[in-house]
Amino acid sequence: MLKIDRLTTKIKNLAIVSGSAVFMTLGINTSAMAAILYDVTDLDSRFFAMDINDHGQVVGSYNNQAVVWSQKDGLVELGNFTGGNYSNARAINNNGQVVGISSTPYSTNVAVLWDSNGNITDISSDVNAYYGVAVDSTPYDINDHGQVIVEHNIGTSILWSQDTSVVEIAPIQLEPFAYRINNHGQIVGSAQGGAFLWSQETGLTLFNLLPGEDRYLPTGINHVGQVIFFWEKDAITRGFLWSQESGIVDISFLDDSTYIYPNAINDSGQVVGDSSNGAFFWSESTGIFDLDTLTDPSLGWDFYSAIAINNKGQILAQGDNGKSYGYVLLTPRNAEPVPEPITMGGTLLAGIGLAYLRRQRRLRSSQVTES
């Protein structure tokens, strides 16, 4: 018999947490605001980026080939499965292992793992052998122990590693779909019955965080067990962070009509994602920021999406500055001296100045379009 537990939690006042986050953004936590400034590295516009590790290596695809990018080496092709002509990298761990898909001479795609020495391991063959039939498999995430989340078209996700081969997360009838895995082997995803947390030790545990609500799904988990969610309520999408210790913490702008979708979280609890205002950065100590305001406004960047953040605070984002469109790497200026905290009024003026520059830039852009 399948045993399914339920996780309940305490809930902080969402409106209060949300409001305080915005007040922090406006200037109460001035030292944090002064410290969070980013340099922008423009990646090639033809590079479709998917993930970043703690060494600043970025993976994705370039001209239909799986690649890894680094500041030192630039774009490096990972290679295709024997006879294939297409590949795409989806995730990378801190050991340089990459998972993704690669085509075969028979026009089918297989799930593969590339190691740091250039060797390619066929994951799909193990999945096919486990089920006794050929299935379409796609890897979604990999942790530092080489454990990989793999989704296949039978309608479920499994855990794979070179040591254990295939491990079922839950019976197929529950239709488990796994999103992310951390270094403790904890997996978050969704199944029949709602959002879940799974590990080999505890099995499948359903979240029961918002009684009476079922339209919330996890999008990430860090190595300390903090989980990020998006929540659909009355046609509004909001985000929140959960941990066993702190319960639910709201991630949103003061205006509750703003769409919020958290994409990634690092081990410091820093969250990045998308909103109807553009890409955002959030932490419990600083509140929520429009990512545009954290870079030099003279560079002209509008960031649409923030898809990943590593433990050095580097953010993988997508944006446009009028000259270039595509993926960029944002790197914190941690090496620079942090200005002393200034008065609240001074911080407000600085924020107003950034907002004014941004508005003027967008007005000039629209005038050029209209003319």
C-alpha positions as CSV (number, residue, x, y, z in Angstrom):
1,M,0.0,0.0,0.0
2,L,1.3,3.4,-0.9
3,K,1.7,5.7,2.1
4,I,1.3,9.4,1.4
5,D,1.9,11.9,4.2
6,R,0.8,15.5,4.2
7,L,2.8,18.6,5.2
8,T,1.1,21.4,7.0
9,T,2.6,24.7,7.9
10,K,2.2,28.0,9.7
11,I,1.4,31.0,7.5
12,K,2.8,34.4,8.0
13,N,0.5,37.3,7.2
14,L,0.9,37.5,3.5
15,A,-0.2,41.1,3.2
16,I,2.2,42.2,5.9
17,V,5.1,40.3,4.5
18,S,4.4,41.7,1.0
19,G,4.0,45.2,2.2
20,S,7.2,45.1,4.3
21,A,9.1,43.8,1.3
22,V,8.1,46.8,-0.8
23,F,9.0,49.2,2.0
24,M,12.4,47.6,2.1
25,T,12.6,48.1,-1.6
26,L,11.8,51.8,-1.2
27,G,14.6,52.5,1.2
28,I,14.3,51.1,4.7
29,N,17.0,48.4,4.1
30,T,19.4,50.8,2.4
31,S,22.6,48.8,3.1
32,A,21.1,45.8,1.3
33,M,20.1,48.0,-1.7
34,A,23.5,49.5,-1.9
35,A,25.2,46.0,-2.0
36,I,23.1,44.5,-4.7
37,L,24.5,45.8,-8.0
38,Y,25.3,43.7,-11.0
39,D,27.6,43.7,-14.0
40,V,26.0,42.5,-17.2
41,T,27.7,39.9,-19.5
42,D,25.9,39.7,-22.9
43,L,25.8,36.1,-24.1
44,D,25.6,35.4,-27.8
45,S,22.1,36.2,-29.1
46,R,21.9,32.7,-30.7
47,F,22.6,31.0,-27.4
48,F,19.5,29.6,-25.8
49,A,20.5,29.3,-22.1
50,M,18.9,27.0,-19.6
51,D,20.9,26.7,-16.4
52,I,24.0,27.9,-14.5
53,N,26.2,26.2,-11.8
54,D,28.2,27.7,-9.0
55,H,31.3,28.0,-11.2
56,G,29.4,30.4,-13.6
57,Q,29.1,27.7,-16.3
58,V,26.0,28.2,-18.4
59,V,24.4,25.4,-20.5
60,G,21.9,25.4,-23.3
61,S,21.9,25.2,-27.1
62,Y,23.5,27.1,-29.9
63,N,22.6,26.4,-33.5
64,N,20.8,23.2,-32.4
65,Q,23.9,21.9,-30.5
66,A,24.3,21.4,-26.8
67,V,26.9,23.8,-25.4
68,V,28.5,25.0,-22.2
69,W,29.6,28.6,-21.8
70,S,32.2,30.0,-19.4
71,Q,33.9,33.3,-19.0
72,K,37.3,31.6,-19.7
73,D,36.4,29.4,-22.7
74,G,33.3,31.0,-24.2
75,L,30.9,28.5,-26.0
76,V,32.1,24.9,-26.2
77,E,30.0,22.2,-28.0
78,L,29.3,19.1,-25.9
79,G,28.9,16.7,-28.8
80,N,26.1,14.5,-30.0
81,F,25.1,11.0,-29.5
82,T,26.5,8.6,-32.1
83,G,25.2,9.6,-35.5
84,G,23.0,12.4,-34.2
85,N,22.9,16.0,-35.5
86,Y,20.9,17.8,-32.8
87,S,21.3,18.2,-29.0
88,N,20.2,20.4,-26.2
89,A,21.6,20.8,-22.7
90,R,19.1,21.4,-19.9
91,A,20.9,21.4,-16.6
92,I,24.4,21.3,-15.1
93,N,25.8,20.5,-11.6
94,N,28.9,21.7,-9.8
95,N,31.0,18.8,-11.1
96,G,30.5,19.8,-14.7
97,Q,28.0,17.0,-15.5
98,V,25.3,18.1,-17.9
99,V,22.0,16.5,-18.8
100,G,19.9,17.0,-21.9
101,I,18.8,15.3,-25.1
102,S,20.5,14.3,-28.3
103,S,19.1,13.0,-31.5
104,T,20.0,9.6,-33.1
105,P,20.4,8.5,-36.7
106,Y,16.8,7.3,-36.5
107,S,15.4,10.8,-35.9
108,T,14.6,10.1,-32.2
109,N,15.8,11.9,-29.2
110,V,17.5,10.2,-26.2
111,A,18.2,11.5,-22.7
112,V,21.9,11.8,-22.2
113,L,24.5,12.8,-19.6
114,W,27.7,14.5,-20.6
115,D,30.6,14.4,-18.1
116,S,33.4,16.9,-17.7
117,N,35.7,14.6,-19.8
118,G,33.4,14.7,-22.8
119,N,31.9,11.2,-22.4
120,I,28.3,10.7,-23.2
121,T,26.0,8.3,-21.2
122,D,22.7,7.1,-22.7
123,I,20.1,7.5,-19.9
124,S,17.2,6.4,-22.1
125,S,18.4,2.9,-22.6
126,D,18.1,2.3,-18.8
127,V,14.6,3.8,-18.8
128,N,13.6,1.6,-21.8
129,A,15.0,-1.5,-20.1
130,Y,13.1,-0.8,-16.9
131,Y,9.7,-0.4,-18.6
132,G,10.4,-3.0,-21.3
133,V,9.4,-0.6,-24.0
134,A,10.9,2.3,-25.8
135,V,9.8,5.6,-24.3
136,D,10.6,9.3,-25.0
137,S,12.7,10.5,-22.1
138,T,13.7,14.1,-21.1
139,P,16.0,15.0,-18.2
140,Y,15.0,18.1,-16.2
141,D,17.6,18.5,-13.4
142,I,20.7,17.0,-11.9
143,N,22.3,17.3,-8.5
144,D,25.9,17.2,-7.4
145,H,25.7,13.4,-6.8
146,G,24.7,12.8,-10.4
147,Q,21.1,12.0,-9.6
148,V,18.9,13.0,-12.5
149,I,15.2,13.7,-12.8
150,V,13.8,12.2,-16.0
151,E,10.3,12.6,-17.4
152,H,9.0,10.2,-19.9
153,N,5.8,9.9,-22.1
154,I,4.3,7.0,-20.1
155,G,3.1,9.8,-17.8
156,T,5.5,9.9,-14.9
157,S,8.9,11.0,-13.7
158,I,11.7,8.8,-12.4
159,L,15.0,9.3,-10.6
160,W,18.1,8.0,-12.4
161,S,21.8,7.7,-11.6
162,Q,24.7,5.6,-12.8
163,D,24.7,3.8,-9.4
164,T,21.1,3.0,-9.0
165,S,19.7,3.2,-12.6
166,V,15.9,3.8,-12.4
167,V,14.0,4.5,-9.2
168,E,10.3,5.2,-9.4
169,I,9.2,8.4,-7.5
170,A,5.6,7.2,-7.3
171,P,3.2,4.7,-9.1
172,I,2.3,5.7,-12.6
173,Q,-1.4,6.0,-11.7
174,L,-0.4,9.1,-9.5
175,E,1.2,10.7,-12.6
176,P,4.1,12.3,-10.7
177,F,5.9,15.0,-12.5
178,A,9.2,16.1,-10.9
179,Y,10.6,19.6,-11.3
180,R,13.8,20.0,-9.2
181,I,16.1,17.9,-7.0
182,N,18.6,19.1,-4.4
183,N,21.8,17.5,-3.1
184,H,19.9,15.6,-0.4
185,G,17.9,13.8,-3.1
186,Q,14.7,15.7,-2.2
187,I,12.5,16.2,-5.2
188,V,9.6,18.6,-5.6
189,G,6.9,18.2,-8.2
190,S,3.2,17.6,-8.7
191,A,1.0,14.5,-8.8
192,Q,-2.6,13.4,-8.5
193,G,-3.5,15.1,-5.2
194,G,-1.3,18.1,-5.5
195,A,2.2,19.3,-4.9
196,F,4.7,16.9,-3.4
197,L,8.1,16.5,-1.7
198,W,9.8,13.1,-2.2
199,S,13.0,11.4,-1.1
200,Q,14.0,7.7,-1.1
201,E,14.0,7.8,2.7
202,T,10.6,9.4,3.3
203,G,8.7,8.5,0.1
204,L,6.0,10.9,-1.3
205,T,4.6,13.6,1.0
206,L,1.9,15.9,-0.3
207,F,2.1,19.5,0.7
208,N,-1.0,20.8,2.6
209,L,0.1,24.4,2.9
210,L,-3.0,26.4,1.9
211,P,-6.1,24.5,3.1
212,G,-8.9,24.6,0.6
213,E,-6.5,25.7,-2.2
214,D,-5.0,23.3,-4.7
215,R,-3.7,25.5,-7.5
216,Y,-0.1,26.0,-6.1
217,L,2.9,24.1,-7.5
218,P,6.6,24.0,-6.6
219,T,9.1,25.4,-9.0
220,G,12.4,24.9,-7.1
221,I,14.1,23.6,-4.0
222,N,17.5,24.6,-2.6
223,H,20.0,22.4,-0.7
224,V,18.7,23.6,2.7
225,G,15.2,22.5,1.9
226,Q,13.5,25.8,1.1
227,V,10.9,25.4,-1.6
228,I,9.4,28.1,-4.0
229,F,5.9,27.9,-5.3
230,F,3.6,29.8,-7.6
231,W,-0.1,30.1,-6.6
232,E,-3.1,30.9,-8.8
233,K,-5.9,32.6,-6.9
234,D,-8.8,34.5,-8.5
235,A,-6.9,34.8,-11.8
236,I,-3.9,36.2,-10.0
237,T,-0.6,34.4,-9.9
238,R,1.5,34.9,-6.8
239,G,4.7,33.4,-5.4
240,F,5.7,32.2,-2.0
241,L,8.6,30.5,-0.3
242,W,8.2,27.6,2.2
243,S,10.4,25.9,4.7
244,Q,9.7,23.6,7.6
245,E,11.2,26.2,10.0
246,S,9.6,29.4,8.8
247,G,6.4,28.3,7.1
248,I,5.1,30.4,4.2
249,V,6.6,33.7,3.2
250,D,5.0,35.8,0.5
251,I,6.9,36.9,-2.6
252,S,5.1,39.7,-4.3
253,F,4.9,43.4,-5.1
254,L,2.6,45.6,-3.1
255,D,0.1,45.5,-5.9
256,D,-1.5,42.1,-5.6
257,S,-2.6,42.3,-9.3
258,T,1.0,41.8,-10.3
259,Y,1.8,38.4,-11.9
260,I,4.6,36.6,-10.0
261,Y,6.3,33.4,-11.1
262,P,9.4,32.4,-9.1
263,N,11.8,30.3,-11.2
264,A,14.8,29.5,-9.0
265,I,16.2,29.8,-5.5
266,N,19.8,29.5,-4.2
267,D,21.0,28.3,-0.8
268,S,20.9,31.8,0.6
269,G,17.2,31.9,-0.1
270,Q,17.5,34.5,-2.9
271,V,14.8,34.0,-5.5
272,V,14.6,35.1,-9.1
273,G,11.7,34.9,-11.5
274,D,9.2,36.6,-13.8
275,S,6.4,39.1,-13.2
276,S,4.1,41.3,-15.1
277,N,6.7,44.1,-14.4
278,G,9.5,42.0,-15.8
279,A,12.2,39.9,-14.2
280,F,12.6,40.2,-10.4
281,F,15.0,39.5,-7.5
282,W,13.8,38.7,-4.0
283,S,15.2,37.9,-0.6
284,E,13.6,38.0,2.8
285,S,16.1,40.6,4.0
286,T,15.8,43.0,1.0
287,G,12.3,42.4,-0.3
288,I,11.5,42.4,-4.0
289,F,13.3,44.3,-6.8
290,D,12.6,44.9,-10.4
291,L,15.8,43.4,-11.9
292,D,16.1,46.4,-14.3
293,T,16.9,48.7,-11.3
294,L,19.9,46.6,-10.1
295,T,22.1,47.3,-13.2
296,D,23.5,50.5,-14.6
297,P,20.5,52.3,-16.2
298,S,22.7,53.8,-18.9
299,L,23.2,50.3,-20.3
300,G,19.5,50.3,-21.3
301,W,18.6,46.8,-20.3
302,D,15.0,45.7,-19.9
303,F,14.9,42.2,-18.3
304,Y,11.9,40.0,-19.2
305,S,12.8,36.8,-17.4
306,A,15.2,35.6,-14.7
307,I,15.6,31.8,-15.0
308,A,18.4,30.8,-12.6
309,I,20.6,32.0,-9.8
310,N,23.7,30.3,-8.4
311,N,25.2,30.4,-4.9
312,K,27.5,33.2,-5.8
313,G,24.4,35.3,-6.7
314,Q,25.0,35.2,-10.4
315,I,21.7,35.5,-12.3
316,L,20.9,34.0,-15.7
317,A,18.3,36.4,-17.3
318,Q,16.8,37.3,-20.6
319,G,16.5,40.8,-21.8
320,D,16.8,43.6,-24.5
321,N,18.8,46.8,-24.5
322,G,17.8,48.0,-28.0
323,K,21.1,46.7,-29.5
324,S,21.1,43.1,-28.3
325,Y,18.3,40.7,-27.4
326,G,18.9,37.4,-25.6
327,Y,20.4,35.9,-22.5
328,V,22.7,37.6,-20.2
329,L,24.7,36.8,-17.0
330,L,24.4,39.2,-14.1
331,T,27.3,39.1,-11.7
332,P,27.2,40.9,-8.3
333,R,29.8,43.5,-7.6
334,N,30.8,41.9,-4.4
335,A,34.4,42.9,-4.7
336,E,33.5,46.6,-4.7
337,P,33.2,48.5,-1.4
338,V,29.6,48.7,-0.2
339,P,28.5,52.3,0.4
340,E,27.6,53.2,3.9
341,P,23.8,53.2,4.5
342,I,22.3,56.5,3.6
343,T,19.1,58.2,4.8
344,M,15.7,56.9,3.8
345,G,15.1,60.1,1.9
346,G,18.3,59.7,0.0
347,T,17.4,56.2,-1.0
348,L,14.0,57.3,-2.1
349,L,15.5,59.9,-4.3
350,A,17.9,57.4,-5.7
351,G,15.0,55.0,-6.5
352,I,12.9,57.8,-8.0
353,G,15.9,58.8,-10.2
354,L,16.3,55.2,-11.5
355,A,12.6,55.0,-12.2
356,Y,12.7,58.3,-14.0
357,L,15.6,57.2,-16.2
358,R,13.9,54.0,-17.0
359,R,10.6,55.7,-17.9
360,Q,12.5,58.2,-20.2
361,R,14.3,55.4,-21.9
362,R,11.0,53.6,-22.6
363,L,9.4,56.8,-23.8
364,R,12.2,57.4,-26.3
365,S,11.9,53.8,-27.4
366,S,8.2,54.2,-28.1
367,Q,8.7,57.5,-30.0
368,V,11.2,55.9,-32.3
369,T,8.8,53.0,-32.9
370,E,5.9,55.3,-33.7
371,S,8.0,57.5,-36.0
